[in-house]
Amino acid sequence: MERWQGKVAIVTGASSGIGAATAKALTVAGMVTIGLARRVDRVEALKSELPVEVASRMHSFRCDVSKEADILAAFEFVEDNFGGVDVLVNNAGTYQKVDLLAPGNTDCLRQSLNTNVLGLALCSREAFQSMKKRSVDGHIFHINSIEGHKVPFYPGANLYPASKYAVTAITETMRNELREAGTKIKVTSISPGFVRTEMVELCDTYNNLEVESLPMLQPEDIAKAIVYALGTPPHVQIHELTIKPVGEPV
C-alpha cells in the first residue's frame, strides 16, 4: 500500500456496512478518504472509531448516488479540496424488497436501477475523468454480488439480481475502454456472498432457506479484500474476486 499513502479515495454508501468498513480500512491504510452517503452524520461518527492520529484523514460529503447532480457536486468537492480522486469504491446499493411483477412498483424498480447501475456508472465516469486529467493510474472497485453471476430465489428480489448482472457487464465494458484509452487504471469487481449488513436484514428466505441460519461474512472481510486488491503491484489486475463464507449452501 506504500504507493497509495496520502492518495485520495472515495467510498460511496459509506454510512454503514461494507462502505463504512472500507472507509475506515482505507483511512487506516494511509489514504485520505471521503465517504459519500445520504446519512452523512454516520460517516462523521466513524471518526470516533479510528485512532486519533488517522481520524483527520477521513471526510464526508452528502451524496445520493441516484441523483446525478449530487454525484457531480461530490466530485467537484473532492477536486476543489483534495485535487481529485485516485481510488473509487462503488459500494452504494439498494434492495427494495418488492416483487418484480407487483402492481405499482415502478418507483422501487427505478430506484434500484438509478442507484445500483446508473449511479455506479456515473461515479465511475467522473472518477475516470479525474484520473485521466491528472495522468493517474488509479483503481475503481465495484461492489458486485454473487447474484451478479447467478439468480437465486428469494421473495422481493425484483431488479436486484439484474442490477448486479449489469455491474458484471459494466466492469468488462470499462476494462475494454480503459485499455483502449491507453491507461493503466484498474477496475475490480468484488462479488460477496451474504454479508451481515442492514441490507441483508431485509431478506427472510433465500433459496427457501432461512437467511439467519446461513453462514455470513462481516463487512470487514470485504474491506480487507479491497485493501488486498489495491495493494497488488501495478502490473497485477484482479478482475473478479468472489468471496463466500465457509459453509454457504448456495
PLY file of the C-alpha trace (Angstrom):
ply
format ascii 1.0
element vertex 250
property float x
property float y
property float z
element edge 249
property int vertex1
property int vertex2
end_header
0.00 0.00 0.00
3.03 2.30 0.04
2.18 3.94 -3.29
-1.28 4.88 -2.01
-0.06 6.75 1.08
-1.71 10.18 1.13
-3.69 9.45 -2.03
-7.42 10.16 -2.23
-10.17 7.54 -2.07
-13.92 8.00 -2.50
-16.24 5.41 -0.97
-19.93 5.59 -1.83
-22.55 4.33 0.60
-20.08 4.90 3.43
-22.61 5.28 6.25
-22.89 1.58 7.14
-21.94 -1.99 6.27
-19.26 -2.61 3.66
-18.93 1.09 2.86
-18.25 2.09 6.46
-15.78 -0.75 6.97
-13.98 0.14 3.73
-13.79 3.85 4.53
-12.18 3.03 7.87
-9.80 0.46 6.38
-8.53 2.78 3.65
-8.04 5.60 6.14
-6.06 3.36 8.48
-4.02 2.18 5.48
-2.86 5.76 4.90
-5.32 7.18 2.38
-7.32 10.39 2.55
-10.85 9.02 2.42
-14.06 10.81 1.50
-17.18 8.90 2.44
-20.24 9.71 0.36
-23.63 8.95 1.87
-27.11 10.32 2.39
-26.69 9.85 6.15
-23.56 11.93 6.36
-23.74 12.14 10.16
-22.98 8.41 10.30
-19.83 8.90 8.26
-18.72 11.65 10.62
-19.35 9.30 13.54
-16.90 6.79 12.06
-14.03 9.10 13.01
-14.57 8.24 16.66
-13.86 4.60 15.81
-10.45 5.43 14.34
-7.14 6.09 16.07
-6.80 9.80 16.81
-3.70 10.12 14.65
-5.54 9.00 11.48
-9.11 10.24 12.04
-8.31 13.60 10.43
-7.81 11.82 7.09
-11.49 10.85 6.93
-14.00 13.27 5.44
-17.65 13.14 4.47
-19.93 14.62 1.84
-23.67 14.21 1.47
-24.48 12.41 -1.77
-27.38 10.35 -3.07
-25.86 8.44 -5.99
-29.27 8.02 -7.61
-29.07 11.76 -8.39
-26.57 12.96 -10.97
-26.44 16.47 -9.51
-25.30 15.02 -6.16
-22.58 12.98 -7.86
-21.25 15.94 -9.81
-21.24 18.09 -6.67
-19.35 15.41 -4.72
-16.61 15.01 -7.31
-16.31 18.78 -7.65
-15.89 18.99 -3.86
-13.13 16.38 -3.95
-11.34 18.12 -6.82
-11.55 21.54 -5.20
-10.42 20.36 -1.76
-8.17 17.36 -2.42
-7.07 17.71 -6.06
-9.00 14.73 -7.43
-9.65 11.05 -6.80
-7.17 8.18 -7.08
-9.35 5.28 -5.87
-13.12 4.87 -6.15
-15.12 2.22 -4.32
-18.61 1.96 -5.79
-20.37 0.45 -2.81
-23.72 2.26 -2.62
-26.63 -0.03 -3.38
-30.27 -0.61 -2.61
-32.60 -3.57 -2.26
-36.26 -2.61 -2.33
-37.93 -5.94 -1.34
-40.86 -5.82 -3.74
-41.87 -8.41 -6.31
-40.90 -7.69 -9.90
-44.48 -8.22 -11.09
-46.20 -6.42 -8.21
-48.58 -3.61 -9.24
-47.47 -0.03 -8.74
-43.83 -0.88 -8.10
-42.34 1.49 -10.67
-40.67 3.83 -8.18
-38.94 0.90 -6.45
-37.71 -0.53 -9.75
-36.45 2.85 -10.90
-34.64 3.39 -7.61
-32.87 0.05 -7.99
-31.59 0.94 -11.44
-30.73 4.54 -10.60
-28.68 3.55 -7.55
-27.19 0.16 -8.41
-26.49 0.74 -12.10
-26.63 4.36 -13.22
-25.12 5.75 -10.02
-22.22 3.31 -10.27
-21.67 4.20 -13.93
-21.74 7.95 -13.33
-19.38 7.78 -10.36
-17.01 5.67 -12.44
-17.19 8.18 -15.29
-16.34 11.09 -13.04
-13.52 9.18 -11.34
-12.04 8.20 -14.70
-12.12 11.80 -15.94
-10.32 12.93 -12.77
-7.68 10.21 -13.11
-7.18 10.80 -16.82
-6.80 14.57 -16.41
-4.03 14.06 -13.84
-2.44 11.03 -15.58
-3.12 8.88 -12.50
-3.04 5.09 -12.69
-5.96 4.76 -10.31
-8.22 1.92 -9.24
-12.01 1.60 -9.46
-13.87 -1.02 -7.43
-17.42 -2.24 -7.96
-19.09 -3.99 -5.04
-20.96 -6.57 -7.04
-22.62 -9.73 -5.66
-22.77 -13.46 -6.29
-26.19 -12.50 -7.67
-24.38 -10.77 -10.49
-23.44 -14.24 -11.74
-26.36 -16.46 -10.70
-30.00 -15.63 -9.97
-31.23 -17.28 -6.77
-34.77 -17.33 -5.45
-35.84 -15.05 -2.67
-39.07 -13.06 -2.33
-38.86 -9.42 -3.36
-35.66 -9.70 -5.38
-37.17 -7.65 -8.26
-34.35 -5.93 -10.16
-31.58 -6.53 -7.63
-30.03 -9.54 -9.43
-30.49 -7.80 -12.79
-28.72 -4.71 -11.47
-25.79 -6.83 -10.31
-25.59 -8.63 -13.65
-25.36 -5.14 -15.11
-22.41 -4.40 -12.80
-20.65 -7.51 -14.15
-21.15 -6.27 -17.72
-20.19 -2.70 -16.84
-16.95 -3.94 -15.29
-15.94 -5.66 -18.53
-17.06 -2.70 -20.66
-14.96 -0.37 -18.52
-11.97 -2.68 -18.71
-12.12 -2.55 -22.51
-12.47 1.22 -22.56
-9.64 1.73 -20.07
-7.36 -0.44 -22.18
-8.32 1.26 -25.44
-7.75 4.66 -23.82
-4.15 3.62 -23.16
-4.44 3.90 -19.39
-3.25 1.58 -16.64
-6.27 2.29 -14.46
-7.54 -0.91 -12.86
-11.15 -1.96 -12.38
-12.08 -4.75 -9.98
-15.44 -6.39 -9.35
-15.88 -7.89 -5.89
-18.78 -10.34 -5.53
-19.58 -11.28 -1.94
-21.99 -13.89 -0.72
-24.09 -12.97 2.30
-22.60 -10.19 4.38
-24.14 -9.17 7.69
-25.37 -5.68 6.84
-28.57 -3.64 7.08
-29.49 -4.75 3.57
-29.33 -8.47 4.26
-31.58 -7.97 7.27
-34.40 -7.24 4.82
-34.22 -10.80 3.46
-36.28 -13.52 5.16
-35.53 -16.54 2.98
-33.01 -17.30 0.26
-33.46 -20.36 -1.98
-36.07 -21.49 0.58
-33.55 -21.30 3.45
-33.90 -19.03 6.47
-31.38 -16.23 5.96
-30.49 -16.03 9.64
-29.42 -19.69 9.53
-26.88 -19.07 6.75
-23.17 -18.52 7.35
-22.29 -14.87 6.78
-19.32 -12.67 6.11
-18.62 -9.49 8.05
-18.23 -6.11 6.30
-14.60 -6.03 7.39
-13.93 -9.17 5.32
-14.82 -7.28 2.15
-12.87 -4.20 3.23
-9.76 -6.37 3.68
-10.26 -7.79 0.19
-10.34 -4.28 -1.26
-7.12 -3.38 0.55
-5.55 -6.60 -0.75
-6.51 -5.90 -4.38
-5.43 -2.28 -4.05
-2.05 -3.36 -2.72
-1.14 -5.57 -5.68
1.73 -4.40 -7.92
0.88 -2.05 -10.82
1.13 -4.89 -13.36
-1.34 -7.15 -11.48
-5.04 -6.94 -12.35
-7.63 -8.55 -10.05
-10.52 -8.89 -12.48
-13.16 -10.56 -10.33
-12.99 -11.59 -6.70
-15.72 -13.85 -5.34
-15.90 -14.11 -1.56
-18.20 -16.53 0.26
-18.47 -17.53 3.90
-17.31 -21.06 4.63
-20.29 -23.39 4.50
-22.54 -21.17 2.41
-25.02 -23.64 0.84
-25.91 -21.60 -2.28
0 1
1 2
2 3
3 4
4 5
5 6
6 7
7 8
8 9
9 10
10 11
11 12
12 13
13 14
14 15
15 16
16 17
17 18
18 19
19 20
20 21
21 22
22 23
23 24
24 25
25 26
26 27
27 28
28 29
29 30
30 31
31 32
32 33
33 34
34 35
35 36
36 37
37 38
38 39
39 40
40 41
41 42
42 43
43 44
44 45
45 46
46 47
47 48
48 49
49 50
50 51
51 52
52 53
53 54
54 55
55 56
56 57
57 58
58 59
59 60
60 61
61 62
62 63
63 64
64 65
65 66
66 67
67 68
68 69
69 70
70 71
71 72
72 73
73 74
74 75
75 76
76 77
77 78
78 79
79 80
80 81
81 82
82 83
83 84
84 85
85 86
86 87
87 88
88 89
89 90
90 91
91 92
92 93
93 94
94 95
95 96
96 97
97 98
98 99
99 100
100 101
101 102
102 103
103 104
104 105
105 106
106 107
107 108
108 109
109 110
110 111
111 112
112 113
113 114
114 115
115 116
116 117
117 118
118 119
119 120
120 121
121 122
122 123
123 124
124 125
125 126
126 127
127 128
128 129
129 130
130 131
131 132
132 133
133 134
134 135
135 136
136 137
137 138
138 139
139 140
140 141
141 142
142 143
143 144
144 145
145 146
146 147
147 148
148 149
149 150
150 151
151 152
152 153
153 154
154 155
155 156
156 157
157 158
158 159
159 160
160 161
161 162
162 163
163 164
164 165
165 166
166 167
167 168
168 169
169 170
170 171
171 172
172 173
173 174
174 175
175 176
176 177
177 178
178 179
179 180
180 181
181 182
182 183
183 184
184 185
185 186
186 187
187 188
188 189
189 190
190 191
191 192
192 193
193 194
194 195
195 196
196 197
197 198
198 199
199 200
200 201
201 202
202 203
203 204
204 205
205 206
206 207
207 208
208 209
209 210
210 211
211 212
212 213
213 214
214 215
215 216
216 217
217 218
218 219
219 220
220 221
221 222
222 223
223 224
224 225
225 226
226 227
227 228
228 229
229 230
230 231
231 232
232 233
233 234
234 235
235 236
236 237
237 238
238 239
239 240
240 241
241 242
242 243
243 244
244 245
245 246
246 247
247 248
248 249
